[in-house]
Amino acid sequence: MNFEFILVTPNFAPHIALVQLNRPKELNALNLQLMLELKSALKSLDEDEMVRCIVITGNQQAFAAGADIKQMESKTAIDLLKIDQFETWDQIRKTKKPVIAAVSGFALGGGCELAMTCDMIVASESAKFGQPEIKIGIMPGAGGTQRLTRAVGKALAMEMVLTGKFISAAEALKAGLINRVVPEEIYLDEAIKLANEVCAMSPIATQLAKESVNKAFETGLQEGLFFERKNFYMTFASEDQKEGMSAFVEKRKPAFKGH
């Protein structure tokens, strides 16, 4: 896959694809072309049977420092409506396979929103998260007010959104925004390690389980339980379920094939 603003390695590790945001001079600012490339790459990787987990990263200085303000500055509300940039974000959110964000340095504005769109976040000790849109007279528009509030609660989300405050990786971990914090030199290795743990499981079960967890944020309890139960039954239509239970009974490691 050849793109201008992202680097894609479908076989970075067994069953793991790596997508690296690649606008280092702009601190990986998310312009429209980068987001379209990311959408295209994730769609392709989602359809690749060899890929079971996807890791998105930037570089040590920045995961992504926000949207490309120069590209947005002169736009009108009607321009933005016609561009429909958030349709791209919706497609990224719909990725079926587990997606892990490996974050170092700045994850601000759209960068923070992109990390939160992923299923899990591994951060380096240098990572900083924030929604500073308020400082330039706008507000988050790609899920910042919604996903951040669900992750860290109303009080901290309000402070971050209304003042533009950044939080450190340690604060993000304490608030429940991320999964773990590790030294900067191993943050990507740690994300790949987590991806390996996911890849060891049944691809069918992980997809259905991901859907069910996400459903918890979109429905009431009873509807969520019904959805969970339906997906639970679906796992019993897979060969992986038979293999997993047989391996448990036989006291051996299961060999899941995604069937």
N, C-alpha and C positions, 0 to 999 in steps of 0.2 A: 504494500500500500504506500504510494508516494503522495505526500501532502506537502504544503508549503509551511504550515505553522504547527504541525504536530508530527511526532515520530512514532511509528507503530511497529512493534515487534510481536507478531502473533504467537511466536513460540519462544518467548523470553525464558521460560522454564516449562517443564512438562505441564501441559494443560493451562498455562498461565500466559495471558497476553499483557504486554506493557504498552501504555499510551502515555507519551511524554509531551506536555505542552511546550512549544519551542519558539517563543518570542523573547529570548533572554534580555535583549536591549530594552524592551518595553515591560520587563518584569512579568512576562506572560499575560499581558492585558488581553482580555477576551474580546477580540473584534468579531464581526459577523462571519468572516470567512473561517476563522479558527473554529467557531462554534458549529458551522456547517460541516467542516472537516471532521470534527469530533462526533457529530451526529452520524455521519456516513461511516466512520470507522467502527463506532459501537454497534451500528446495525449489522455490519459485515461480521464482526467478531461474535455477535449474538447468534448468527446463523452458522458459525463454524463449529462443527461437532467436536473438533479437537480442543477447543477452548472451553474451560469450565469456570474460570474466574478471570476478571479483568482488573488490572491495577492502573490507576491514573495518577500521574505525578507531574511535577514541574522541575525545578532545580533547587539547590540548597538556599538560594537567595529568595526565591518566590515560587509558591505553588501557582498563584495568579493574584496579581495586585488589584484586580477589579476589571470593570468593563473598559473599553477603549473610549475615553472621554472625548478625545479629538474627533472620533468618528460620530459621536452622539451630539456634540455641542450645538450644531446648527439645525438639528432635526426638530420638526414640529410634532405635535401629538398625532396628526394625521399621517405624517411620514412614518412614525413608529407603528401606527396601526397597520399601514400597508406592508411594511417590512415583516411584521408578525414574527419578530425574533423569538418570542417565547414559545412558538410552536416547536422550535429546535430544542429548547429546554424540556418540553413535554416529551419529546421523543427520547431524549437521554434518560429521563426518569423511567420510561417504559422498558428499559433494557432488562431482559429477563434473567440474565446471569448475574451472579453477585459481583458488585463493583466496589473496590477498595480504593480510597484516596490515600496516597502517601504524601504528606504535607510537610514542607520545610519552609522557613521564612514566612513571607506574607501570604495570607489567605484572606483577602479583603473584598468587600462588596460582592461582585459576581464570583470572585474566587472562593469566598466563604460559602456562597450559595451553591457553587458547583461541588465543593467538598461535601456539603450537606445533602446534595442530591445522591451522592454515593451511599452505599449501604453501611460501610464502616470507614473509620478514619484513623490512620496511624500517623502520629505527628512527631517531628523532631523537637528537641528542647528549644530550638530557636523559633518555632512556629508562633505566629500571631494571627488571631482571628478577629474579624470586625466587620461591621456594616456601616462604613463612614459616609454613605450617600447624603445624609442630612447636611454634611459640611459643604456640599456644593448645590444645595437648594432642591434636592430631590429625595427620594426614599427608595428602599429596596423594592425591586420589581420581579425578581426571579425566585421568589420563595423565602426571602430573608426574614420577613415579618412572621411567616407561618412556620417554617421548619425550625428556625431558631427558637421561637417561643415554645414549640413542642419539645425541643431538646433541653433547654436550660430553664424554662419557666418564665412567667410574665415579668417579674421584677428585673432580672438581669437582661432579658431581651429588650425591655423598654429602655433601660439605661444605655445599652449598646446601640440601639436604633435611634434614640432621640438625642444622644450626645456624640455618637460616632466613636465611642470608647473601644479600644482594642483590648483583648484579653490574651494572656499568655497560654502556652500549651498546658502548663500546670493548672491554670484556672479553668481552661476548657475541659480538662479531664475531671476536675472536681465538680464541674457543673453538669457533666454527663454529655458533653457535646462530642467527645472523641473516645476512642477505645483505649489508647495507650500512648505514652510519651517515652521516647528513647533518645539516646545521644544522636547528634546530627549525622555522624559518620555511618550509622547503621539503620537510619529510618526506612530507606527503601528495602534493605534486606529484611527488616522486621515486617514490612507490608507483604513481601513475597512469602515469608514464613507463614503469615496468617492466611494468605491465599492458598498455600500448600495444604493447610489444615482443612480449608473448605473443599479443595479439590479431592481430598481423600474420601469425601462423602459422595453419596449418590447424586449425580447432576439433576435428576428428576426431583428428588426429595428436596434438594436445596432450592430449586426454582419455586416449587410449590410452597415451601416454608417461607421464602422471601416474600412471595405474594401475600401470604397470610399475615406476616408481621406488618407489612405496609398497610394492609387493610385495617389494622387496629387504629391507625391514625385517620382513617377516612369514614368510619362507620361507628354506630353504637355497639354496645357489647353483644347484644343478641344476634345482630346481623353478622358481626365479626365471628362469633362462635359458629354460626351456620356456615360461613365461608370456610373457616378452619376445618370443620368436620367434613365438608365436601372435598377439600384438598387432601385430608387424611385418607379418605376412602380411595382417592385417585392413586395414592402411592401403592395401593395393593393391586393395581393393574400393571405394575412394572416388574420386569425381571430383577431389577435391583433390590426390590423388597424381598423377593424369594432368596436371592443371594445373601442379603444382609442378615436375614433371620436364620438361614442355614448356617452361615459362618458363625453366628453367635452360639447356636446349639452345638456346633462342631468345634468350638473354641479355636477358631482360626481367624485370620484377617480377611475381611471381605474384598472381593475384586469387582468393584462397581464399573459398569460399562455404559451407563446412561440409556438403558433400554427398559 
